[in-house]
Amino acid sequence: MMGLVRGWWHKLRAVDASDRRAAAMAILSGSVLVVLIVVWLALSTRTALLNQQLDELDAKHARLTDEINQTWMEIGEITSPRMMEDRARRLGFKPAERIEYLVALEVTPVAAATRATGE
């Protein structure tokens, strides 16, 4: 193995400097190209995984929206005036025979102070 490396080293020293520069640029360019391909593949893979997660989240969002809409529909049915009246009658409630209203008098601070002191 060492003999092979020494042989390449001697051949490399025997080559002209411009040829060495050209070989170095070719190796450097190839290395940069390989790195760019690896980065591109990594980004493509990550994008595909994120797209899959987004699709799953969209499906979950649609399912949850359907469940929420179903729940609101059930709440609307349960709290409808007809259903509430039926439940109230089953619980023993009945419509009021006579309705009395409470009227709140407006009390100003001056009137309250006058009443408190008895003047």
Beta strands, then each sheet from edge to edge (+ up, - down):
end
